[in-house]
Amino acid sequence: MNGMQTREALANEIWRACDILRRDNNCGGIMEYIEHLSWLLFLRFLDAQEEEWETQAQLAGHPYTRILDGDLRWSEWATKDWPADRLLEFVHGRLIPYLQSLGGDSLRETIRSVFAERNVIVCASGYNLKEVLAIINGIDFHSQDDIFIVSQVYEELLRRLGSENRLAGEFYTPRSVVRFMVEVVDPKIGETVYDPACGTCGFLVQSYLWMKQYERTLDDHRTLQEHTFFGQEKKPIPALLGLMNMVLHGVTAPRVVRRNTLEENIRSVTERFDMVLTNPPFGGTEGRHIQANFPIQATATELLFLQHIMKKLKPRDGMKKLKPRDGARCGMVVPEGTLFRGGAFAEVKRNLLDQFNLHTVVSLPPGTFAPYSDVKTALIFFERPGPTREIWYYELPLPEGLKKFSKGSPIQDEHFKEARELYKAWDAYRKGQGPCEACLSERSWIVPVKEIRARGYDLTARNPNRKETEALPAPMEIVASLLEREREILNIVEELDMMLSNANGEGEA
């Protein structure tokens, strides 16, 4: 069997494992069987990794204490010819309780967090579990080729999860969007990357792949493995999926924790990062106990996340001379409402423009996040130090003949080709290395910050280059914008209702 046939056979075996899990009574939906496959793959990967760490320790003459040892080692229980019912007894009664009790260092805490804070999906049938274990045992986790194939299949599973399950969409960002954002932010080895709503860790994985191309030394490798990637995720299942995504792509000890990011009081932030890349949840609302953690209070999660991110970016060291783009920086997905809303939103945007350099806004077309959201969105990029003096806008077009992106016609890397070229010209101009005209086009323009202030901090992308016949946006864009504005109105009504309820409560007291 040649290499291509071997890779294809391995991929087919992993898909066969998915089919086995899908027919199990406990794994009826895509969310359940991906979760089940994830924790099994994670334990198999951990076993192979511990073998390597143990060998390295022996060669160096150091002791090594395994995380999973004795009957808990994968090679002990997962390769054993159990009676089906005994296998399930072991998993439920011995393995999972032990994983839920781990602690003492960052890796053990991470493992504990993804197993302890949810009901772990386990096959109803011990026979199905045995079949899946046999398939996973056929993967060589010491082989980079095998790991690469598994990571490819896993990414495809995450994509399917995002497109087939509307709830899953909130933690899956189209990878073409992720790749463009990482390229713009341009993380370097030695810088820390943080995603406060990391979901399946798409931004952290892509940042690693981007930075890995510059890895030259053992110190570089150790830095990327242990000191670079930080993620927080509120929900336990995406936290597990994200952790697995990181390890399959080569980061063995990512700092991915299950935590509600918005519970941190930003007035007392101590840990800060060189860059933030994120697509935080929007459309949700938070109660007063969460809002109290922020100087500018609002129910909308996207506004709270923006304040959190602004506080989490490292301030500039006044004694250090920074090269261009060496300062802390952020790439963030926001709903269009964040750009045009006033009130608390305008106040936060004023702080953003005063304290940071909001240098780029990319307006995305309708359907970019289809099928799980029709809300029109934009990408914003800002950096320290501020203030903002001018903003470069780019309006990403739809392909000819397409009214909106959709599940059947999703946004792809090639749709960002012009955006990449024009952004490079804009970045060169910002550094004094190129002419301003090179970054201007029918779909890109520059707005001085005084104009933004004059219109009440409305950052909406209004293309001044549209011809009169093109003055009206496409119908689908109008629909998407109306949906966004309807959502904003509902948020405002909820805020008013909460204010009135609190006022009545105070009056009654």
C-alpha positions in Angstrom: 0.0 0.0 0.0 1.5 3.3 -1.0 1.5 6.5 1.1 -1.5 8.0 -0.6 -3.6 4.8 -0.1 -2.5 4.7 3.5 -3.6 8.3 4.1 -6.9 7.7 2.4 -7.4 4.4 4.4 -6.7 6.2 7.7 -9.1 9.0 6.9 -11.8 6.4 5.9 -11.2 4.6 9.2 -11.8 7.8 11.2 -15.0 8.5 9.3 -16.0 4.8 10.0 -15.5 5.5 13.7 -17.9 8.5 13.4 -20.5 6.2 11.7 -20.2 3.7 14.6 -20.7 6.5 17.2 -23.5 8.0 15.2 -25.6 4.8 15.4 -25.1 4.5 19.2 -28.1 5.4 21.4 -26.0 8.0 23.3 -24.6 9.8 20.2 -27.6 10.6 18.1 -26.4 14.0 16.9 -23.2 15.4 15.4 -22.4 17.3 18.6 -22.5 14.0 20.7 -20.3 11.9 18.4 -17.7 14.5 17.8 -17.5 15.1 21.6 -17.1 11.4 22.2 -14.5 11.0 19.5 -12.6 14.0 20.8 -12.1 12.8 24.3 -11.0 9.4 23.1 -8.5 10.9 20.6 -7.2 13.2 23.3 -6.5 10.3 25.7 -4.8 8.4 22.9 -2.7 11.4 22.0 -1.8 12.0 25.7 -0.6 8.4 26.1 1.7 8.8 23.1 2.9 12.1 24.4 3.6 10.7 27.9 5.7 7.9 26.3 7.8 10.6 24.6 8.1 12.7 27.8 9.1 9.6 29.8 11.8 8.6 27.3 13.2 12.2 27.3 13.3 12.2 31.1 15.1 8.9 31.2 17.7 10.1 28.7 18.2 13.2 30.8 18.4 11.1 34.0 15.3 12.7 35.5 12.3 11.0 37.0 8.9 11.4 35.3 5.5 10.9 36.9 2.8 10.0 34.4 -0.6 11.7 34.4 -2.2 8.3 33.6 -0.5 5.3 34.9 -1.2 1.6 35.8 -4.6 0.4 34.7 -5.4 4.0 33.5 -2.8 3.9 30.8 -4.3 3.8 27.3 -2.2 0.8 26.5 -3.6 -1.0 29.5 -7.3 -0.4 29.2 -8.0 0.6 25.6 -6.2 -2.3 24.0 -7.6 -4.9 26.4 -10.2 -7.5 25.2 -12.9 -6.5 27.7 -16.4 -8.0 28.0 -18.5 -5.1 26.7 -20.3 -4.4 30.0 -17.0 -4.5 32.0 -15.5 -1.9 29.6 -18.3 0.5 30.3 -18.0 -0.1 34.0 -14.3 0.7 33.9 -14.9 3.9 31.9 -17.7 5.2 34.1 -16.5 4.0 37.4 -12.7 4.3 37.2 -11.4 6.3 34.2 -13.7 9.4 34.1 -13.8 9.9 37.9 -9.9 9.9 38.0 -9.8 12.4 35.1 -12.3 14.6 37.0 -10.0 14.6 40.1 -6.8 15.7 38.4 -4.9 18.9 39.5 -1.6 20.2 40.5 -0.3 21.8 37.3 -1.7 23.5 34.2 -2.0 20.4 32.0 -3.7 18.4 34.7 -6.0 21.3 35.5 -6.9 21.6 31.9 -7.8 17.9 31.6 -9.8 18.1 34.8 -11.8 21.1 33.6 -12.9 19.5 30.3 -14.0 16.2 32.1 -15.3 17.5 35.4 -17.7 20.2 34.4 -20.1 18.3 32.2 -21.7 15.0 31.7 -19.2 13.1 29.5 -20.7 11.4 26.5 -20.0 7.6 26.6 -21.3 5.0 24.2 -24.4 3.2 25.4 -23.1 0.0 23.8 -19.8 -1.4 24.9 -19.5 -3.2 21.6 -19.6 0.1 19.7 -17.0 1.5 22.1 -14.7 -1.5 21.4 -15.0 -1.0 17.7 -14.1 2.7 17.9 -11.1 1.9 20.3 -9.8 -0.6 17.8 -9.8 2.1 15.0 -8.1 4.7 17.2 -5.5 2.1 18.2 -4.6 1.9 14.5 -3.5 5.5 14.5 0.2 6.0 15.1 0.4 9.2 17.2 4.2 9.1 17.0 3.8 9.7 13.2 3.5 13.2 12.0 1.7 11.9 8.8 -1.0 10.2 10.9 -1.5 13.2 13.1 -1.8 15.4 10.1 -4.5 13.2 8.6 -6.4 13.1 11.9 -6.2 16.9 12.2 -7.6 17.3 8.7 -10.5 15.0 9.4 -11.1 16.7 12.7 -11.2 20.2 11.1 -13.7 18.9 8.6 -15.8 17.5 11.5 -15.7 20.9 13.2 -16.8 22.6 10.0 -19.7 20.2 9.6 -20.6 20.8 13.2 -20.7 24.6 12.6 -22.8 24.2 9.4 -25.2 21.5 10.6 -25.8 22.8 14.1 -26.9 26.4 14.6 -25.9 26.3 18.2 -22.4 25.1 17.2 -22.1 28.1 14.9 -21.4 30.4 17.8 -18.0 28.8 18.4 -17.0 28.1 14.8 -15.6 30.8 12.6 -15.1 30.2 8.8 -11.4 29.4 8.4 -11.0 31.8 5.5 -12.0 34.6 7.9 -9.6 33.3 10.5 -6.7 33.1 8.1 -7.2 36.6 6.9 -7.3 38.0 10.4 -4.2 36.1 11.5 -2.3 37.4 8.5 -3.3 41.0 9.3 -2.4 40.8 13.0 0.8 38.9 12.1 1.8 37.2 15.4 5.5 36.6 16.0 7.3 34.0 18.2 7.7 35.4 21.7 4.4 37.2 21.6 1.4 35.9 23.5 -1.9 35.2 21.7 -5.2 35.3 23.6 -8.8 34.4 22.6 -11.3 35.2 25.3 -14.1 33.2 23.6 -12.0 30.6 21.9 -14.6 28.0 21.0 -12.9 25.3 19.0 -9.6 27.3 19.0 -9.6 28.2 15.3 -7.8 31.5 15.9 -5.2 29.9 18.2 -4.6 27.0 15.8 -4.1 29.3 12.9 -1.8 31.6 14.9 0.3 28.6 15.7 0.5 27.5 12.1 1.5 31.0 11.1 4.1 31.3 13.8 5.5 27.8 13.3 6.9 28.8 9.9 9.4 31.0 11.8 10.4 28.3 14.3 14.2 27.9 14.2 15.5 26.8 17.6 14.6 24.6 20.6 13.7 27.7 22.5 11.3 28.8 19.8 9.7 25.3 20.0 9.4 25.4 23.8 8.0 29.0 23.6 5.2 28.0 21.2 4.4 24.9 23.1 4.2 26.3 26.6 4.1 30.1 26.7 2.2 31.4 23.7 -1.5 30.4 23.4 -4.2 31.3 25.9 -7.9 30.7 25.5 -11.0 30.9 27.6 -14.3 29.2 26.7 -17.6 29.4 28.7 -19.0 26.1 27.5 -17.5 22.7 28.3 -18.0 20.9 25.0 -16.3 23.5 22.8 -13.5 23.8 25.4 -12.9 20.0 24.8 -13.1 20.4 21.0 -10.7 23.3 21.1 -8.2 21.6 23.3 -8.2 18.6 21.0 -7.9 20.8 17.9 -4.8 22.4 19.5 -3.0 19.2 20.4 -3.8 17.6 17.0 -2.2 20.5 15.3 0.9 20.2 17.4 0.5 22.3 20.6 0.7 19.7 23.4 0.1 22.0 26.4 -2.1 24.9 25.4 -3.5 27.1 28.1 -7.2 26.6 27.3 -9.5 26.8 30.3 -13.2 26.6 30.8 -14.3 30.0 32.2 -16.9 32.7 31.7 -14.5 35.5 30.5 -17.0 38.2 31.4 -17.0 37.3 35.1 -13.5 38.9 35.4 -13.7 42.4 36.8 -11.6 44.4 34.3 -10.8 47.1 36.9 -8.4 44.6 38.5 -6.9 42.9 35.4 -3.3 41.6 36.0 -2.7 39.2 33.1 -2.3 41.0 29.7 -1.4 39.8 26.2 0.5 40.9 23.1 -2.4 40.2 20.8 -6.1 39.2 20.8 -7.8 37.3 18.0 -11.4 36.5 18.6 -15.0 36.2 17.4 -16.9 36.7 20.7 -20.5 35.7 21.0 -23.0 38.5 20.1 -26.7 38.7 20.3 -26.7 37.5 23.9 -27.4 39.5 27.0 -25.7 39.6 30.5 -27.3 40.3 33.9 -26.3 43.1 36.2 -23.9 41.0 38.2 -21.8 40.6 35.1 -22.3 44.2 33.9 -20.9 45.4 37.2 -17.5 44.1 36.1 -17.3 46.9 33.5 -17.0 50.7 33.7 -19.5 51.2 30.8 -22.4 48.9 31.5 -24.7 47.3 28.9 -26.4 44.0 28.4 -24.9 43.3 24.9 -22.1 40.7 25.2 -20.2 42.2 22.2 -19.8 45.5 24.0 -18.6 43.8 27.2 -16.1 41.7 25.3 -14.7 44.8 23.5 -14.1 46.4 26.9 -12.5 43.2 28.2 -10.2 43.0 25.2 -9.1 46.7 25.4 -8.1 46.1 29.0 -6.3 42.8 28.2 -3.9 44.2 25.6 -0.5 45.0 27.0 0.1 48.7 27.5 3.1 50.2 25.8 6.4 50.2 27.7 7.4 53.8 27.6 11.1 52.9 28.0 11.1 50.6 25.0 11.3 51.7 21.5 8.9 49.6 19.4 9.2 48.8 15.7 6.0 49.2 13.7 3.5 46.5 14.7 5.5 45.5 17.7 2.8 47.0 20.0 -0.2 45.0 21.4 -2.8 44.5 18.7 -6.2 42.9 18.1 -8.3 41.5 15.3 -12.0 41.0 16.2 -15.3 40.1 14.6 -18.1 42.4 15.5 -21.8 42.7 14.5 -22.6 45.7 12.4 -24.5 47.2 15.3 -21.3 47.7 17.2 -20.2 50.1 14.4 -23.4 52.3 14.3 -24.9 52.1 17.8 -24.8 55.1 20.1 -25.2 55.4 23.9 -22.9 53.1 25.8 -21.5 51.8 22.4 -20.5 55.3 21.4 -18.8 55.8 24.8 -16.7 52.7 24.4 -15.8 53.6 20.8 -14.7 57.0 21.9 -12.3 55.3 24.4 -11.2 52.9 21.7 -10.3 55.8 19.3 -8.6 57.8 22.1 -6.5 54.9 23.6 -5.9 52.7 20.6 -5.2 53.1 16.9 -8.3 51.6 15.1 -6.5 51.4 11.8 -8.7 49.0 9.7 -12.4 48.1 9.3 -13.4 45.3 6.9 -17.1 45.1 6.1 -18.1 41.5 5.4 -21.0 40.7 3.0 -24.3 39.0 4.0 -24.1 35.2 4.7 -20.4 35.2 5.7 -21.4 33.2 8.8 -24.2 31.2 7.1 -26.1 29.1 7.9 -26.1 29.8 11.6 -26.3 33.6 11.5 -27.5 36.2 9.0 -26.3 39.1 11.1 -24.1 41.4 9.1 -20.6 41.6 10.5 -17.3 43.4 10.2 -13.7 42.9 11.2 -12.0 45.5 13.2 -8.2 45.8 13.8 -6.7 48.0 16.4 -3.3 48.4 18.2 -1.4 50.2 20.9 -0.4 53.0 21.1 -3.2 55.4 20.2 -4.9 57.6 19.4 -6.6 56.8 16.1 -6.0 59.4 13.4 -7.5 57.8 10.3 -9.2 54.5 9.5 -8.9 52.4 6.3 -12.1 50.8 5.2 -12.5 47.9 2.8 -15.9 46.6 1.6 -15.5 42.9 0.7 -17.6 42.2 -2.4 -19.8 39.2 -3.1 -18.6 37.1 -6.1 -20.4 38.0 -9.4 -23.8 36.3 -9.6 -24.0 35.6 -5.9 -26.6 37.4 -3.8 -25.2 36.2 -0.5 -22.8 33.6 0.9 -24.5 30.4 2.1 -23.9 26.9 3.3 -23.7 25.8 -0.3 -21.5 28.7 -1.4 -19.4 29.6 1.6 -16.8 32.4 1.9 -13.4 31.1 0.7 -9.7 32.3 0.9 -9.8 33.6 -2.7 -12.6 36.1 -1.8 -10.0 37.9 0.4 -7.4 38.2 -2.4 -8.0 41.9 -3.1 -8.4 42.7 0.6 -5.0 41.1 1.3 -3.3 43.1 -1.5 -4.8 46.4 -0.6 -4.2 45.9 3.1 -0.5 45.3 2.4 -0.4 48.6 0.6 -2.3 50.4 3.5 0.2 48.8 6.0 3.1 50.0 3.9 1.7 53.5 3.8 1.2 53.5 7.6 4.9 52.7 7.9 5.9 55.4 5.5 7.0 52.8 2.9 4.5 53.3 0.2 2.1 55.8 -1.4 -1.4 56.3 -0.1 -3.0 55.8 -3.5 -1.9 52.2 -3.6 -4.4 51.2 -0.9 -7.4 53.1 -2.4 -9.9 51.5 -4.8 -13.6 51.4 -5.6 -14.0 49.3 -2.5 -11.5 50.9 -0.1 -11.3 54.4 1.3 -9.8 56.3 4.3 -11.8 58.3 6.8 -10.1 60.8 9.2 -11.1 60.3 12.8 -12.5 63.8 13.1 -15.2 62.8 10.7 -16.0 59.7 12.9 -16.2 62.0 16.0 -18.5 64.5 14.1 -21.0 61.8 13.4 -21.2 60.6 17.0 -18.7 57.7 16.7 -20.7 56.0 14.0 -18.1 53.7 12.4 -20.4 52.3 9.7 -18.7 51.5 6.4 -20.2 54.1 4.0 -18.4 53.7 0.7 -18.0 57.1 -0.9 -17.0 55.6 -4.2 -20.4 54.0 -5.0 -22.0 55.4 -8.2 -25.5 56.9 -7.9 -26.9 53.7 -9.5 -25.2 51.7 -6.8 -26.3 53.9 -3.9 -28.8 51.4 -2.7 -27.3 48.2 -1.2 -28.3 44.8 -2.4 -31.7 43.5 -1.1 -29.9 40.7 0.9 -27.7 43.4 2.5 -30.8 45.4 3.4 -32.4 42.3 5.0 -29.2 41.5 7.0 -29.0 45.1 8.2 -32.6 45.2 9.2 -32.2 41.9 11.1 -29.2 43.4 12.9 -31.1 46.6 13.7 -34.1 44.6 15.0 -31.7 42.7 17.3 -30.3 46.0 18.5 -33.8 47.3 19.2 -34.6 44.2 21.2 -31.5 44.6 23.2 -32.4 48.2 24.0 -35.9 47.2 25.1 -34.4 44.5 27.4 -32.1 47.2 28.9 -35.0 49.5 29.4 -37.1 46.7 31.0 -34.2 45.9 33.3 -33.8 49.6 34.3 -37.5 49.9 35.0 -37.6 46.7 37.0 -34.7 47.9 39.1 -36.3 51.3 39.6 -39.6 49.7 40.7 -37.7 47.4 43.0 -36.0 50.4 44.6 -39.2 52.2 44.9 -40.9 49.3 46.7 -38.1 49.0 49.1 
